[in-house]
Amino acid sequence: EDYWLEMSYREAGEGSYVFSGHVKGHPERMLKACAVFLTPLLK
């Protein structure tokens, strides 16, 4: 089954980001993820 996610993010350090959000229409289904990019996500 596919889901639409409503996500937000913040930079946690150089190349490191924290993503959080929930399934659209179901705010109780939450998601939090951390990612490190070798190339900066935003410039």
mmCIF entry with sequence, helices, sheets and N, C-alpha, C, O atoms, coordinates in Angstrom:
data_MODEL
# 
_entry.id   MODEL 
# 
_entity.id                         1 
_entity.type                       polymer 
_entity.pdbx_number_of_molecules   1 
# 
_entity_poly.entity_id                      1 
_entity_poly.type                           'polypeptide(L)' 
_entity_poly.nstd_linkage                   no 
_entity_poly.nstd_monomer                   no 
_entity_poly.pdbx_seq_one_letter_code       EDYWLEMSYREAGEGSYVFSGHVKGHPERMLKACAVFLTPLLK 
_entity_poly.pdbx_seq_one_letter_code_can   EDYWLEMSYREAGEGSYVFSGHVKGHPERMLKACAVFLTPLLK 
_entity_poly.pdbx_strand_id                 A 
# 
loop_
_entity_poly_seq.entity_id 
_entity_poly_seq.num 
_entity_poly_seq.mon_id 
_entity_poly_seq.hetero 
1 1  GLU n 
1 2  ASP n 
1 3  TYR n 
1 4  TRP n 
1 5  LEU n 
1 6  GLU n 
1 7  MET n 
1 8  SER n 
1 9  TYR n 
1 10 ARG n 
1 11 GLU n 
1 12 ALA n 
1 13 GLY n 
1 14 GLU n 
1 15 GLY n 
1 16 SER n 
1 17 TYR n 
1 18 VAL n 
1 19 PHE n 
1 20 SER n 
1 21 GLY n 
1 22 HIS n 
1 23 VAL n 
1 24 LYS n 
1 25 GLY n 
1 26 HIS n 
1 27 PRO n 
1 28 GLU n 
1 29 ARG n 
1 30 MET n 
1 31 LEU n 
1 32 LYS n 
1 33 ALA n 
1 34 CYS n 
1 35 ALA n 
1 36 VAL n 
1 37 PHE n 
1 38 LEU n 
1 39 THR n 
1 40 PRO n 
1 41 LEU n 
1 42 LEU n 
1 43 LYS n 
# 
_struct_asym.id          A 
_struct_asym.entity_id   1 
# 
_struct_sheet.id               AA1 
_struct_sheet.type             ? 
_struct_sheet.number_strands   3 
_struct_sheet.details          ? 
# 
loop_
_struct_sheet_order.sheet_id 
_struct_sheet_order.range_id_1 
_struct_sheet_order.range_id_2 
_struct_sheet_order.offset 
_struct_sheet_order.sense 
AA1 1 2 ? anti-parallel 
AA1 2 3 ? anti-parallel 
# 
loop_
_struct_sheet_range.sheet_id 
_struct_sheet_range.id 
_struct_sheet_range.beg_label_comp_id 
_struct_sheet_range.beg_label_asym_id 
_struct_sheet_range.beg_label_seq_id 
_struct_sheet_range.pdbx_beg_PDB_ins_code 
_struct_sheet_range.end_label_comp_id 
_struct_sheet_range.end_label_asym_id 
_struct_sheet_range.end_label_seq_id 
_struct_sheet_range.pdbx_end_PDB_ins_code 
_struct_sheet_range.beg_auth_comp_id 
_struct_sheet_range.beg_auth_asym_id 
_struct_sheet_range.beg_auth_seq_id 
_struct_sheet_range.end_auth_comp_id 
_struct_sheet_range.end_auth_asym_id 
_struct_sheet_range.end_auth_seq_id 
AA1 1 LEU A 5  ? GLY A 13 ? LEU A 5  GLY A 13 
AA1 2 SER A 16 ? VAL A 23 ? SER A 16 VAL A 23 
AA1 3 HIS A 26 ? VAL A 36 ? HIS A 26 VAL A 36 
# 
loop_
_atom_site.group_PDB 
_atom_site.id 
_atom_site.type_symbol 
_atom_site.label_atom_id 
_atom_site.label_alt_id 
_atom_site.label_comp_id 
_atom_site.label_asym_id 
_atom_site.label_entity_id 
_atom_site.label_seq_id 
_atom_site.pdbx_PDB_ins_code 
_atom_site.Cartn_x 
_atom_site.Cartn_y 
_atom_site.Cartn_z 
_atom_site.occupancy 
_atom_site.B_iso_or_equiv 
_atom_site.pdbx_formal_charge 
_atom_site.auth_seq_id 
_atom_site.auth_comp_id 
_atom_site.auth_asym_id 
_atom_site.auth_atom_id 
_atom_site.pdbx_PDB_model_num 
ATOM 1   N N  . GLU A 1 1  ? 0.850  -1.176 0.000  1.00 0.00 ? 1  GLU A N  1 
ATOM 2   C CA . GLU A 1 1  ? 0.000  0.000  0.000  1.00 0.00 ? 1  GLU A CA 1 
ATOM 3   C C  . GLU A 1 1  ? 0.894  1.236  0.000  1.00 0.00 ? 1  GLU A C  1 
ATOM 4   O O  . GLU A 1 1  ? 1.890  1.289  0.721  1.00 0.00 ? 1  GLU A O  1 
ATOM 5   N N  . ASP A 1 2  ? 0.534  2.226  -0.811 1.00 0.00 ? 2  ASP A N  1 
ATOM 6   C CA . ASP A 1 2  ? 1.288  3.476  -0.891 1.00 0.00 ? 2  ASP A CA 1 
ATOM 7   C C  . ASP A 1 2  ? 0.713  4.506  0.073  1.00 0.00 ? 2  ASP A C  1 
ATOM 8   O O  . ASP A 1 2  ? -0.482 4.500  0.370  1.00 0.00 ? 2  ASP A O  1 
ATOM 9   N N  . TYR A 1 3  ? 1.585  5.393  0.555  1.00 0.00 ? 3  TYR A N  1 
ATOM 10  C CA . TYR A 1 3  ? 1.184  6.461  1.461  1.00 0.00 ? 3  TYR A CA 1 
ATOM 11  C C  . TYR A 1 3  ? 1.768  7.776  0.982  1.00 0.00 ? 3  TYR A C  1 
ATOM 12  O O  . TYR A 1 3  ? 2.842  7.796  0.380  1.00 0.00 ? 3  TYR A O  1 
ATOM 13  N N  . TRP A 1 4  ? 1.071  8.876  1.243  1.00 0.00 ? 4  TRP A N  1 
ATOM 14  C CA . TRP A 1 4  ? 1.617  10.216 1.054  1.00 0.00 ? 4  TRP A CA 1 
ATOM 15  C C  . TRP A 1 4  ? 2.149  10.668 2.402  1.00 0.00 ? 4  TRP A C  1 
ATOM 16  O O  . TRP A 1 4  ? 1.458  10.559 3.415  1.00 0.00 ? 4  TRP A O  1 
ATOM 17  N N  . LEU A 1 5  ? 3.377  11.175 2.417  1.00 0.00 ? 5  LEU A N  1 
ATOM 18  C CA . LEU A 1 5  ? 3.976  11.654 3.657  1.00 0.00 ? 5  LEU A CA 1 
ATOM 19  C C  . LEU A 1 5  ? 4.037  13.171 3.660  1.00 0.00 ? 5  LEU A C  1 
ATOM 20  O O  . LEU A 1 5  ? 4.361  13.786 2.644  1.00 0.00 ? 5  LEU A O  1 
ATOM 21  N N  . GLU A 1 6  ? 3.728  13.768 4.786  1.00 0.00 ? 6  GLU A N  1 
ATOM 22  C CA . GLU A 1 6  ? 3.918  15.198 4.996  1.00 0.00 ? 6  GLU A CA 1 
ATOM 23  C C  . GLU A 1 6  ? 5.153  15.318 5.867  1.00 0.00 ? 6  GLU A C  1 
ATOM 24  O O  . GLU A 1 6  ? 5.137  14.937 7.037  1.00 0.00 ? 6  GLU A O  1 
ATOM 25  N N  . MET A 1 7  ? 6.229  15.853 5.289  1.00 0.00 ? 7  MET A N  1 
ATOM 26  C CA . MET A 1 7  ? 7.531  15.848 5.950  1.00 0.00 ? 7  MET A CA 1 
ATOM 27  C C  . MET A 1 7  ? 8.059  17.260 6.163  1.00 0.00 ? 7  MET A C  1 
ATOM 28  O O  . MET A 1 7  ? 7.729  18.188 5.423  1.00 0.00 ? 7  MET A O  1 
ATOM 29  N N  . SER A 1 8  ? 8.874  17.394 7.178  1.00 0.00 ? 8  SER A N  1 
ATOM 30  C CA . SER A 1 8  ? 9.657  18.608 7.399  1.00 0.00 ? 8  SER A CA 1 
ATOM 31  C C  . SER A 1 8  ? 11.070 18.160 7.742  1.00 0.00 ? 8  SER A C  1 
ATOM 32  O O  . SER A 1 8  ? 11.299 16.994 8.065  1.00 0.00 ? 8  SER A O  1 
ATOM 33  N N  . TYR A 1 9  ? 12.010 19.085 7.670  1.00 0.00 ? 9  TYR A N  1 
ATOM 34  C CA . TYR A 1 9  ? 13.396 18.719 7.963  1.00 0.00 ? 9  TYR A CA 1 
ATOM 35  C C  . TYR A 1 9  ? 14.121 19.902 8.571  1.00 0.00 ? 9  TYR A C  1 
ATOM 36  O O  . TYR A 1 9  ? 13.684 21.049 8.479  1.00 0.00 ? 9  TYR A O  1 
ATOM 37  N N  . ARG A 1 10 ? 15.242 19.583 9.195  1.00 0.00 ? 10 ARG A N  1 
ATOM 38  C CA . ARG A 1 10 ? 16.140 20.625 9.701  1.00 0.00 ? 10 ARG A CA 1 
ATOM 39  C C  . ARG A 1 10 ? 17.561 20.132 9.529  1.00 0.00 ? 10 ARG A C  1 
ATOM 40  O O  . ARG A 1 10 ? 17.831 18.932 9.578  1.00 0.00 ? 10 ARG A O  1 
ATOM 41  N N  . GLU A 1 11 ? 18.457 21.066 9.328  1.00 0.00 ? 11 GLU A N  1 
ATOM 42  C CA . GLU A 1 11 ? 19.863 20.708 9.207  1.00 0.00 ? 11 GLU A CA 1 
ATOM 43  C C  . GLU A 1 11 ? 20.413 20.488 10.609 1.00 0.00 ? 11 GLU A C  1 
ATOM 44  O O  . GLU A 1 11 ? 20.240 21.335 11.485 1.00 0.00 ? 11 GLU A O  1 
ATOM 45  N N  . ALA A 1 12 ? 21.071 19.359 10.824 1.00 0.00 ? 12 ALA A N  1 
ATOM 46  C CA . ALA A 1 12 ? 21.593 18.999 12.140 1.00 0.00 ? 12 ALA A CA 1 
ATOM 47  C C  . ALA A 1 12 ? 23.112 19.136 12.197 1.00 0.00 ? 12 ALA A C  1 
ATOM 48  O O  . ALA A 1 12 ? 23.721 18.821 13.220 1.00 0.00 ? 12 ALA A O  1 
ATOM 49  N N  . GLY A 1 13 ? 23.717 19.591 11.139 1.00 0.00 ? 13 GLY A N  1 
ATOM 50  C CA . GLY A 1 13 ? 25.164 19.727 11.038 1.00 0.00 ? 13 GLY A CA 1 
ATOM 51  C C  . GLY A 1 13 ? 25.526 19.712 9.570  1.00 0.00 ? 13 GLY A C  1 
ATOM 52  O O  . GLY A 1 13 ? 24.653 19.561 8.716  1.00 0.00 ? 13 GLY A O  1 
ATOM 53  N N  . GLU A 1 14 ? 26.782 19.864 9.270  1.00 0.00 ? 14 GLU A N  1 
ATOM 54  C CA . GLU A 1 14 ? 27.196 19.902 7.870  1.00 0.00 ? 14 GLU A CA 1 
ATOM 55  C C  . GLU A 1 14 ? 26.895 18.569 7.183  1.00 0.00 ? 14 GLU A C  1 
ATOM 56  O O  . GLU A 1 14 ? 27.512 17.549 7.489  1.00 0.00 ? 14 GLU A O  1 
ATOM 57  N N  . GLY A 1 15 ? 25.944 18.593 6.255  1.00 0.00 ? 15 GLY A N  1 
ATOM 58  C CA . GLY A 1 15 ? 25.565 17.385 5.524  1.00 0.00 ? 15 GLY A CA 1 
ATOM 59  C C  . GLY A 1 15 ? 24.629 16.457 6.274  1.00 0.00 ? 15 GLY A C  1 
ATOM 60  O O  . GLY A 1 15 ? 24.226 15.427 5.734  1.00 0.00 ? 15 GLY A O  1 
ATOM 61  N N  . SER A 1 16 ? 24.269 16.797 7.516  1.00 0.00 ? 16 SER A N  1 
ATOM 62  C CA . SER A 1 16 ? 23.379 15.956 8.328  1.00 0.00 ? 16 SER A CA 1 
ATOM 63  C C  . SER A 1 16 ? 22.011 16.619 8.464  1.00 0.00 ? 16 SER A C  1 
ATOM 64  O O  . SER A 1 16 ? 21.913 17.817 8.732  1.00 0.00 ? 16 SER A O  1 
ATOM 65  N N  . TYR A 1 17 ? 20.971 15.833 8.277  1.00 0.00 ? 17 TYR A N  1 
ATOM 66  C CA . TYR A 1 17 ? 19.611 16.352 8.339  1.00 0.00 ? 17 TYR A CA 1 
ATOM 67  C C  . TYR A 1 17 ? 18.739 15.417 9.163  1.00 0.00 ? 17 TYR A C  1 
ATOM 68  O O  . TYR A 1 17 ? 18.953 14.205 9.195  1.00 0.00 ? 17 TYR A O  1 
ATOM 69  N N  . VAL A 1 18 ? 17.753 16.005 9.825  1.00 0.00 ? 18 VAL A N  1 
ATOM 70  C CA . VAL A 1 18 ? 16.749 15.244 10.569 1.00 0.00 ? 18 VAL A CA 1 
ATOM 71  C C  . VAL A 1 18 ? 15.410 15.498 9.884  1.00 0.00 ? 18 VAL A C  1 
ATOM 72  O O  . VAL A 1 18 ? 14.990 16.645 9.729  1.00 0.00 ? 18 VAL A O  1 
ATOM 73  N N  . PHE A 1 19 ? 14.749 14.429 9.479  1.00 0.00 ? 19 PHE A N  1 
ATOM 74  C CA . PHE A 1 19 ? 13.447 14.503 8.830  1.00 0.00 ? 19 PHE A CA 1 
ATOM 75  C C  . PHE A 1 19 ? 12.392 13.977 9.796  1.00 0.00 ? 19 PHE A C  1 
ATOM 76  O O  . PHE A 1 19 ? 12.630 13.004 10.512 1.00 0.00 ? 19 PHE A O  1 
ATOM 77  N N  . SER A 1 20 ? 11.235 14.616 9.815  1.00 0.00 ? 20 SER A N  1 
ATOM 78  C CA . SER A 1 20 ? 10.123 14.107 10.617 1.00 0.00 ? 20 SER A CA 1 
ATOM 79  C C  . SER A 1 20 ? 8.825  14.408 9.874  1.00 0.00 ? 20 SER A C  1 
ATOM 80  O O  . SER A 1 20 ? 8.750  15.337 9.070  1.00 0.00 ? 20 SER A O  1 
ATOM 81  N N  . GLY A 1 21 ? 7.830  13.619 10.156 1.00 0.00 ? 21 GLY A N  1 
ATOM 82  C CA . GLY A 1 21 ? 6.551  13.827 9.501  1.00 0.00 ? 21 GLY A CA 1 
ATOM 83  C C  . GLY A 1 21 ? 5.565  12.733 9.851  1.00 0.00 ? 21 GLY A C  1 
ATOM 84  O O  . GLY A 1 21 ? 5.756  11.966 10.795 1.00 0.00 ? 21 GLY A O  1 
ATOM 85  N N  . HIS A 1 22 ? 4.498  12.684 9.055  1.00 0.00 ? 22 HIS A N  1 
ATOM 86  C CA . HIS A 1 22 ? 3.452  11.697 9.292  1.00 0.00 ? 22 HIS A CA 1 
ATOM 87  C C  . HIS A 1 22 ? 2.755  11.356 7.979  1.00 0.00 ? 22 HIS A C  1 
ATOM 88  O O  . HIS A 1 22 ? 2.911  12.051 6.975  1.00 0.00 ? 22 HIS A O  1 
ATOM 89  N N  . VAL A 1 23 ? 1.988  10.278 8.010  1.00 0.00 ? 23 VAL A N  1 
ATOM 90  C CA . VAL A 1 23 ? 1.186  9.884  6.855  1.00 0.00 ? 23 VAL A CA 1 
ATOM 91  C C  . VAL A 1 23 ? 0.050  10.892 6.720  1.00 0.00 ? 23 VAL A C  1 
ATOM 92  O O  . VAL A 1 23 ? -0.658 11.179 7.686  1.00 0.00 ? 23 VAL A O  1 
ATOM 93  N N  . LYS A 1 24 ? -0.116 11.429 5.508  1.00 0.00 ? 24 LYS A N  1 
ATOM 94  C CA . LYS A 1 24 ? -1.156 12.431 5.267  1.00 0.00 ? 24 LYS A CA 1 
ATOM 95  C C  . LYS A 1 24 ? -2.518 11.868 5.656  1.00 0.00 ? 24 LYS A C  1 
ATOM 96  O O  . LYS A 1 24 ? -2.913 10.794 5.201  1.00 0.00 ? 24 LYS A O  1 
ATOM 97  N N  . GLY A 1 25 ? -3.230 12.608 6.506  1.00 0.00 ? 25 GLY A N  1 
ATOM 98  C CA . GLY A 1 25 ? -4.541 12.178 6.968  1.00 0.00 ? 25 GLY A CA 1 
ATOM 99  C C  . GLY A 1 25 ? -4.510 11.266 8.179  1.00 0.00 ? 25 GLY A C  1 
ATOM 100 O O  . GLY A 1 25 ? -5.558 10.922 8.725  1.00 0.00 ? 25 GLY A O  1 
ATOM 101 N N  . HIS A 1 26 ? -3.307 10.867 8.609  1.00 0.00 ? 26 HIS A N  1 
ATOM 102 C CA . HIS A 1 26 ? -3.156 9.979  9.770  1.00 0.00 ? 26 HIS A CA 1 
ATOM 103 C C  . HIS A 1 26 ? -1.986 10.468 10.628 1.00 0.00 ? 26 HIS A C  1 
ATOM 104 O O  . HIS A 1 26 ? -0.929 9.836  10.635 1.00 0.00 ? 26 HIS A O  1 
ATOM 105 N N  . PRO A 1 27 ? -2.154 11.581 11.352 1.00 0.00 ? 27 PRO A N  1 
ATOM 106 C CA . PRO A 1 27 ? -1.039 12.139 12.127 1.00 0.00 ? 27 PRO A CA 1 
ATOM 107 C C  . PRO A 1 27 ? -0.496 11.207 13.208 1.00 0.00 ? 27 PRO A C  1 
ATOM 108 O O  . PRO A 1 27 ? 0.602  11.434 13.714 1.00 0.00 ? 27 PRO A O  1 
ATOM 109 N N  . GLU A 1 28 ? -1.243 10.165 13.569 1.00 0.00 ? 28 GLU A N  1 
ATOM 110 C CA . GLU A 1 28 ? -0.745 9.209  14.567 1.00 0.00 ? 28 GLU A CA 1 
ATOM 111 C C  . GLU A 1 28 ? 0.319  8.281  13.972 1.00 0.00 ? 28 GLU A C  1 
ATOM 112 O O  . GLU A 1 28 ? 1.045  7.629  14.721 1.00 0.00 ? 28 GLU A O  1 
ATOM 113 N N  . ARG A 1 29 ? 0.422  8.212  12.659 1.00 0.00 ? 29 ARG A N  1 
ATOM 114 C CA . ARG A 1 29 ? 1.441  7.388  11.980 1.00 0.00 ? 29 ARG A CA 1 
ATOM 115 C C  . ARG A 1 29 ? 2.641  8.273  11.674 1.00 0.00 ? 29 ARG A C  1 
ATOM 116 O O  . ARG A 1 29 ? 2.748  8.844  10.589 1.00 0.00 ? 29 ARG A O  1 
ATOM 117 N N  . MET A 1 30 ? 3.536  8.375  12.639 1.00 0.00 ? 30 MET A N  1 
ATOM 118 C CA . MET A 1 30 ? 4.658  9.302  12.565 1.00 0.00 ? 30 MET A CA 1 
ATOM 119 C C  . MET A 1 30 ? 5.926  8.628  12.065 1.00 0.00 ? 30 MET A C  1 
ATOM 120 O O  . MET A 1 30 ? 6.087  7.411  12.158 1.00 0.00 ? 30 MET A O  1 
ATOM 121 N N  . LEU A 1 31 ? 6.823  9.454  11.530 1.00 0.00 ? 31 LEU A N  1 
ATOM 122 C CA . LEU A 1 31 ? 8.096  8.984  11.004 1.00 0.00 ? 31 LEU A CA 1 
ATOM 123 C C  . LEU A 1 31 ? 9.177  9.980  11.391 1.00 0.00 ? 31 LEU A C  1 
ATOM 124 O O  . LEU A 1 31 ? 8.970  11.191 11.307 1.00 0.00 ? 31 LEU A O  1 
ATOM 125 N N  . LYS A 1 32 ? 10.329 9.473  11.816 1.00 0.00 ? 32 LYS A N  1 
ATOM 126 C CA . LYS A 1 32 ? 11.492 10.320 12.079 1.00 0.00 ? 32 LYS A CA 1 
ATOM 127 C C  . LYS A 1 32 ? 12.700 9.606  11.489 1.00 0.00 ? 32 LYS A C  1 
ATOM 128 O O  . LYS A 1 32 ? 12.884 8.407  11.698 1.00 0.00 ? 32 LYS A O  1 
ATOM 129 N N  . ALA A 1 33 ? 13.518 10.341 10.753 1.00 0.00 ? 33 ALA A N  1 
ATOM 130 C CA . ALA A 1 33 ? 14.688 9.746  10.104 1.00 0.00 ? 33 ALA A CA 1 
ATOM 131 C C  . ALA A 1 33 ? 15.844 10.732 10.138 1.00 0.00 ? 33 ALA A C  1 
ATOM 132 O O  . ALA A 1 33 ? 15.642 11.946 10.112 1.00 0.00 ? 33 ALA A O  1 
ATOM 133 N N  . CYS A 1 34 ? 17.044 10.204 10.196 1.00 0.00 ? 34 CYS A N  1 
ATOM 134 C CA . CYS A 1 34 ? 18.265 11.005 10.129 1.00 0.00 ? 34 CYS A CA 1 
ATOM 135 C C  . CYS A 1 34 ? 19.022 10.580 8.881  1.00 0.00 ? 34 CYS A C  1 
ATOM 136 O O  . CYS A 1 34 ? 19.040 9.401  8.528  1.00 0.00 ? 34 CYS A O  1 
ATOM 137 N N  . ALA A 1 35 ? 19.646 11.546 8.214  1.00 0.00 ? 35 ALA A N  1 
ATOM 138 C CA . ALA A 1 35 ? 20.387 11.234 6.990  1.00 0.00 ? 35 ALA A CA 1 
ATOM 139 C C  . ALA A 1 35 ? 21.657 12.062 6.936  1.00 0.00 ? 35 ALA A C  1 
ATOM 140 O O  . ALA A 1 35 ? 21.699 13.196 7.414  1.00 0.00 ? 35 ALA A O  1 
ATOM 141 N N  . VAL A 1 36 ? 22.684 11.481 6.350  1.00 0.00 ? 36 VAL A N  1 
ATOM 142 C CA . VAL A 1 36 ? 23.940 12.185 6.098  1.00 0.00 ? 36 VAL A CA 1 
ATOM 143 C C  . VAL A 1 36 ? 24.177 12.129 4.596  1.00 0.00 ? 36 VAL A C  1 
ATOM 144 O O  . VAL A 1 36 ? 24.194 11.051 4.002  1.00 0.00 ? 36 VAL A O  1 
ATOM 145 N N  . PHE A 1 37 ? 24.360 13.297 3.984  1.00 0.00 ? 37 PHE A N  1 
ATOM 146 C CA . PHE A 1 37 ? 24.605 13.394 2.554  1.00 0.00 ? 37 PHE A CA 1 
ATOM 147 C C  . PHE A 1 37 ? 26.058 13.768 2.328  1.00 0.00 ? 37 PHE A C  1 
ATOM 148 O O  . PHE A 1 37 ? 26.583 14.661 2.994  1.00 0.00 ? 37 PHE A O  1 
ATOM 149 N N  . LEU A 1 38 ? 26.711 13.092 1.393  1.00 0.00 ? 38 LEU A N  1 
ATOM 150 C CA . LEU A 1 38 ? 28.089 13.428 1.049  1.00 0.00 ? 38 LEU A CA 1 
ATOM 151 C C  . LEU A 1 38 ? 28.156 14.773 0.348  1.00 0.00 ? 38 LEU A C  1 
ATOM 152 O O  . LEU A 1 38 ? 29.145 15.494 0.477  1.00 0.00 ? 38 LEU A O  1 
ATOM 153 N N  . THR A 1 39 ? 27.112 15.115 -0.389 1.00 0.00 ? 39 THR A N  1 
ATOM 154 C CA . THR A 1 39 ? 26.974 16.420 -1.025 1.00 0.00 ? 39 THR A CA 1 
ATOM 155 C C  . THR A 1 39 ? 25.853 17.137 -0.295 1.00 0.00 ? 39 THR A C  1 
ATOM 156 O O  . THR A 1 39 ? 24.804 16.535 -0.066 1.00 0.00 ? 39 THR A O  1 
ATOM 157 N N  . PRO A 1 40 ? 26.030 18.401 0.080  1.00 0.00 ? 40 PRO A N  1 
ATOM 158 C CA . PRO A 1 40 ? 24.967 19.104 0.807  1.00 0.00 ? 40 PRO A CA 1 
ATOM 159 C C  . PRO A 1 40 ? 23.631 19.049 0.069  1.00 0.00 ? 40 PRO A C  1 
ATOM 160 O O  . PRO A 1 40 ? 23.587 19.167 -1.156 1.00 0.00 ? 40 PRO A O  1 
ATOM 161 N N  . LEU A 1 41 ? 22.548 18.869 0.814  1.00 0.00 ? 41 LEU A N  1 
ATOM 162 C CA . LEU A 1 41 ? 21.213 18.783 0.242  1.00 0.00 ? 41 LEU A CA 1 
ATOM 163 C C  . LEU A 1 41 ? 20.775 20.135 -0.309 1.00 0.00 ? 41 LEU A C  1 
ATOM 164 O O  . LEU A 1 41 ? 20.160 20.207 -1.373 1.00 0.00 ? 41 LEU A O  1 
ATOM 165 N N  . LEU A 1 42 ? 21.087 21.194 0.409  1.00 0.00 ? 42 LEU A N  1 
ATOM 166 C CA . LEU A 1 42 ? 20.707 22.554 0.013  1.00 0.00 ? 42 LEU A CA 1 
ATOM 167 C C  . LEU A 1 42 ? 21.936 23.428 -0.113 1.00 0.00 ? 42 LEU A C  1 
ATOM 168 O O  . LEU A 1 42 ? 22.919 23.248 0.607  1.00 0.00 ? 42 LEU A O  1 
ATOM 169 N N  . LYS A 1 43 ? 21.875 24.361 -1.018 1.00 0.00 ? 43 LYS A N  1 
ATOM 170 C CA . LYS A 1 43 ? 22.981 25.313 -1.182 1.00 0.00 ? 43 LYS A CA 1 
ATOM 171 C C  . LYS A 1 43 ? 22.483 26.713 -1.002 1.00 0.00 ? 43 LYS A C  1 
ATOM 172 O O  . LYS A 1 43 ? 23.261 27.662 -1.101 1.00 0.00 ? 43 LYS A O  1 
# 
